[in-house]
Amino acid sequence: QVQLESSGPGLVKPSHTLFLTCTVSGDSITTDYYYWSWIRQPPGKGLEWMGAIAYGGGTYYSPSLKSRTSISRDTSKNHFTLQLSSVTPEDTAVYYCALTYYSGTAYRRPDEYNYWGQGTQVTVSS
């Protein structure tokens, strides 16, 4: 059973960079065809796919967030990370890490994800 746990600061100041980590247990993040995503949900809104890193290390980003987003991984720690730069209050959301299987397309619907982390509330405020 794969388990994901997200962690990071709950409060980030405007214009700063948000850093989150998703630690995976139960399997390796390099297992064939695994596709690891960051998805967020602002208050009162739907889920928004931000980007992903595939089992081979390739990265994929939402066009609307690509200029501010970086996803990377540390295979020795079996975790992957999210950096979102120049944050504003509109980036306030619950941030989730999630796992599905690589299909060749960047965007996957939320119902296609098999495993989810517990979510990390991030508030952008001075």
N, C-alpha and C positions, 0 to 999 in steps of 0.2 A: 504494500500500500504506500503510494507516494504521498508525502506530506510536504506542504509549503508553509513557510512562516515568514511574513514580512516584518521588517523592523526599520526604525529610523525616527528622526525627530518629529514630534507632533506639531511643532510651531516653527515656522520659517518666516523671516522678515522679507518684505517686498524687495525685489531686485536681487535677492540672494539666490543661491542654488539649492535645490531640494535633492537630498540623497536618500535613497531607500535601498535596502538589501532584502532579497528573498533567499532564505536558506532552505535547501531541499534535503529531505531525508527519505530513505526507502528505495532510492535508485539514483543512478548517476545522471547529471544534467547533460552528459554527452551520449546518452543512450540513443541509438538510431531512431530518427524521426520525431524525437521530442521537440516541441515548439513552445517556448516559454515566453509568456506575454506579461505586460503591465497594462492594467485596465483600471480606469478610475470612475468614480461616481460623485459628481458635485451634488450638493444638497438640493433636493427637489428635482433632480434631472436623471436621465438614463445613464447607462454604462457607456463609457467611451474608451475604445481601444487606443492605446498610445503607441505601442511598438512591441517588438519581440526579438528574441535571439534564438536561433535554431540550433539543433544538436551539433552541427558542424561549425558553429560560431558566426554564421551569417546573421546580419541584423536587418530589421525592417521597421519602418516608422510610418506613423500617420502623417500624411502630407501637411495637415494643419499644425502639427507639433514638431515636425522634423528639424526645424532650425534651432530648437531649444532642447532637444532630447538626445540623450546618449544612453545606450544599454550595453553593458559589458558583463563579463563573467570571470570567475576565478574557479577553475576546475579543481584546484587543490583544496579549496574550501567548499566545493559543491554549492556555490551560490551564484546568483546573478544580481546585477544592480541597475538602478535607474538614477540618472541625473537629469534634472529639469532646471534649466537656467532662467534667470531673469523672471522669477515668479511674481505674480500679481495676486490680489485677493480672488480673482477668478479661477485660480489654480487650487483653491480650497476644495478638498474632496476626500473621500475614502479611496485609498489606493490599494488595489489588489494585484497580486501576482497569480498567474494561472497557467495550467498546462493543457495543451492539446497535442495533436499529431500533425506533423508538417504535411502540407498538401500542395505546396507550390504557389499558394496565394498568400499574400501578406495578411489581409484582413480575414478574421474568423469571427463568426457570430458568438455572442456570449454563451449560447446554449450548446456550442460545440466544445466547450472546455470541460475536461473531465475532472480536474482537480483545481481547487482554489485555496489560496491562503486566507487567513482570517480577516485581512484588511487592516490598513493603518490609516487612521484619521490624520490628515495634515491640514493645518490651518495656516494661511498666509496672512500675517498681521504684524503691524509694528508695535 
